[in-house]
């Protein structure tokens, strides 16, 4: 009898299809609304960036624990074929690992072996690289019903077939003629793909959008700030929330920077309340005097907004930094939890935004429950729990007359790097930074469309001509300038105070992962991946990977074994600005996966060596060098770093070939390298270019002199 007949007979006699023919395999489980909603209770997979809708970055897995973590070894590694920053948290579903690389490219690997299954090239418009605030990074994908969703740096949202990587649909979410970018990971909630955008520094109006996950059709859109009140559907008068926000703005912000507020990262979702939580960004320009001359809170900048997931309508909001003028965004990671506060259970949302205060809010109503400083703060004395408003210090808004050094700086006391929450310890683990920044108003500010327009004198890091430092008597006690440092902070959100803190040698720490095995994992800028005990912070394991780590790890289980995966690649805002602490130039990115008793050979990443320096003759006046330094600070430093130094992913201009200096006009003013992400600064004059060239060559000369 044929196999087909045997199967048929078994079906007729037993009435059961699956037991009748053992060769027939079960279809792999589908990542649908039910799977995403119950992800917290499904330890084997990592289905969304934070592992669950609450964005806890916590795993119930405990095969690897504080007693045996020392036996972790490499299972496999994968070459990401990238030389820029890697920020994605790897997702794992049905034996496949998914992650992204710079320029919004996506790859899928066999999770057992690390073998590449497919790779998708976004074919992103590389000109957008010059419009990206903080490197051409991407923080990951979303999974849903056989599709992989990715936001592309040029503003597109793309759905890929999860089995093949072939595009299913592709929509442009932002106006193509405006300097928007996307670096954040989408989320899927209620059958909709949620995506935000970036670009406040370059002069845009932020919004968050929801698209039908199956078709790519726009379901709804929420604008963060009002538009021109005289205009139709996108203006303030057409939306109740924006109508309420309108009195908090003055002047013509829609023509003077766009308003900003771009929601470029944080999202969280409460499926029971059907509330989507969105963190919003800074104003455009940073300096409120430029975008809103008569003041105002400028809603809904630097806020948490709770939206009805079905309609996108605002349910409540809380503004962490009213009238923000320091780039204190609230786009940082948000975590949902159920905790005991004030002697009763509360459903809360927790955030440690840039401004240095840790906030605990009732996530159903937006009521402020707690706000305590988790890092050094000098712009405010505290937060008034009755009004919810910060109590600003005297010096906070005085940088129109002085150079004012404040804590935190615009990099924040915590940036995008994910926190994690362990329900067993009750602690939130924050990649914290304590650092200051010298704020000074940019004199003779002129807005340039499509370029950085902050209204802040970036040259104030060295000096601000004509602006004296704030007199010591104007400082609040103990708030003088200090050098900042990174740390790993275990924060008790109920008590509102730190439980323990580990100070790092490097400039930043990567995102965190915590597990039921009493473990806490974090990658560091010096190239180490470290495991600590979650309750006490004792270091129990570390490995040197050879390149700075900024991404958060994930953990998952297969064939009875628990694995830990992390992307390793230095870059992002800090990477571009301050350099690679591992002192590598163009170090390739890799994905490392560890398992107990892993035996694969671990070869730390090794970067490309710089070409040897040779002298290049130049002539320049003191005035030219001063002008070149100021131009470099405003136009170049955000990508090429301070003093022309590179972050290891962008060219260190001091090491350029002599021919590069000869071709600076073609590169800088004519846009010869636009397809490499280098902006076209066609508004610069020949005199400007000569000053820039002289300044860069002076830095090359100084580097040569220091090496002798």
Secondary structure, DSSP 8 states (H G I E B T S, - for coil): --HHHHHHHHHHHH--STTT-TTS--------HHHHHTGGG-TT-B-STTSSTT---EE---SS-TTTGGGEEEEEEEE----S------EEETTEEEEEEGGGEEEEEETTT--EEEEE-----GGGGGG-TT-S-----EEETTEEEEE-TTSEEEEEETTT--EEEEEE-S-TTS--B--S--EEETTEEEE--B-GGGS-B-EEEEEETTT--EEEEEESS---TTSSTTSGGG-HHHHHHHTT--S-TTTTT-EE----S-EEEETTTTEEEEE---EESSSHHHHSTT----TTTTEEEEEETTT--EEEEEESSTT--S---S-S-EEEEEEEETTEEEEEEEEE-TTSEEEEEETTT--EEEEEESS---SEEEE-TTT--EEE-TTTT-TTTSBEEEES-TT-SS-SS--EEETTTTEEEEEEEE-EEEE-B-TT----TTS----B-GGGGT--TT--B--GGGS-TT------EEEEEEEETTTTEEEEEEE-SSS-EEEEEEETTTEEEEEETTSEEEEEETTT--EEEEEE-SS---S--EEEEETTEEEEEEEE---HHHHHHH--TT--BS---EEEEEEET--S-------B-------------HHHHHHHHHHHHHHTHHHH-GGG---SSS--GGG--HHHHHTHIIIIIS-TTGGGT----TT--HHHHHHHHHHHHHHHHHHHHHH-
